[in-house]
């Protein structure tokens, strides 16, 4: 037997197994198999599949494979319950959520052990991290339910939410989605992951225990086909998915044109940036918490270590030494650091990717792992940025290490990914850390920490890591809908454009050639063609017929104007005020242009006046649409920063050619975006006249680009363009569906609406909702009070 002195020298621990007897007894009670949980009761088991304990490869349960009929029944139950659930006062919904949080606490040990047996993660993680966070989310959202009417006036529930969650945090991902959905007054049809459905089914028993009304919470288990049946079901009003980017693309296409709300939390390849002045020992522990937590099966895991060249050798030595101390093995052993991979299929994927990296010449450092579904913590060095290990999400305990020389190099390497979920930055220079946090393209940034989560702070990504947030105010807002305007007569598709000469042009003093506006300069269309613009008495001018190459040039010009977003809100406001002043000085000219299209004098005057007021309003908002500071974990605050989306494509409605253009372009540029705008297809000259005002108002070249032509052709090009970050489309229903489908390539954010639905002359034509659409929230975790 070791003496206390020996133990103090070796820091070794004796066995400390977690008792799994209660969970085993529960599983034995259900050895005939689990049915679905629909309308407050479990169905009889149908066709079942096996659920395995990945650490032992033992079959521990049989779970029903959901069919289309099962999904129909669950959606029907949720729809039946939704009206009454939403009609409850927020206080009443809050009481149910409080009760759910309390009962989860009372069953915390049971849920933690079940999660570990089902998923393979160490008991310390499920017990000390996952389940407490589950409780936190239900308490937090009980609070939102209580104050919902005050904090989100005019908002309403979406209706029935279809939710599909992954296997890496089975119970926690459920809480992230179910808690805000119920708080908002939605009902839920949820599909847990095929590999890890058991804690969701256990929670269904707890839901029954607290007496939640029947049909409010429903579970249908099964594989990907079951998930597709939920996300594509016509009775689902809002879809929330966490999983792979590839499946996220499929869901984006599947839901296109349906009007369903959609949030996607997808893959990641997060950078872990270590500067030379960092506390290297602390940073090494950060790596342990980041990539070897949950066996690296974490979408936001810091799987790419980027270390300043001056510290790289020392950091690698410390990291390799720390790897040797990690305990790999039985997840129910309380001293285990790294548990089992969730399934043999995932284990084989990890092995395959590492071998591909080895074949590329990467050096692999790893220890030993027990036989079975285990994989050792792995460090890959001498890794090029193009290596498969640097670019592909491995979703296992594998991390790469690459050095950099300057902060600019570090940021470039960090952003050299199609993802943008998270980043971790380590430096004792807080100025440097904050500066880099602002430049990294990621929805969550941790400074001198990693993998911290709290219900009070939003979580979600940029780029191909998806869109939408979970947690925080913005996560609550994702489960609420605001009444959208509806058109009495939907906008019709504009007629086909003709590039042949028009019969006769209305008389004017001097013919003005309306060119495209790209990079602050007038540009002839690449096609070489123009089309006639009709007025009340025949053609009033010609507009360029833009094409794919014109859009490409405009997008390139917009990217070169990236400094616009880096300016202060005050500086942008001054430019926009100047723009309003110059438009006001030329108001009579713009009124005449609108009258030439056939508008009456009063209507033209009102449109120009409203456009001027709208520019002033967005100039005023440029430095006032602020983020927030969240009090989250102790010794930290979380800065929720509103950042521009980047390059935004805008397809404008046909009517009100000046006001429609101004109402969409101004909120975008007020928030720091650069735009490629397609003005009214039928009357684009009101917008092309505006570029003369832009030229004289100090708007930097490339901030506003105007490409005239066929709206749907140009909108498709913008939606398919991988360097466009978002598209707003106001046109026909068919065009909106097309834009949403085409956006799935890089999973850009979209806003599609019937072009005739909104009264642009009223308060519907402006508001904070436009600013929210024009921004994304970056949550930066900053040490505070240590």
Order of alpha helices (4+ residues) and beta strands (2+ residues): alpha-alpha-beta-beta-beta-beta-alpha-alpha-alpha-alpha-beta-beta-alpha-beta-alpha-beta-alpha-beta-alpha-beta-beta-alpha-beta-alpha-alpha-beta-beta-alpha-beta-alpha-beta-alpha-beta-beta-alpha-beta-beta-beta-beta-beta-alpha-alpha-alpha-alpha-alpha-beta-beta-beta-alpha-beta-alpha-beta-alpha-beta-alpha-beta-alpha-beta
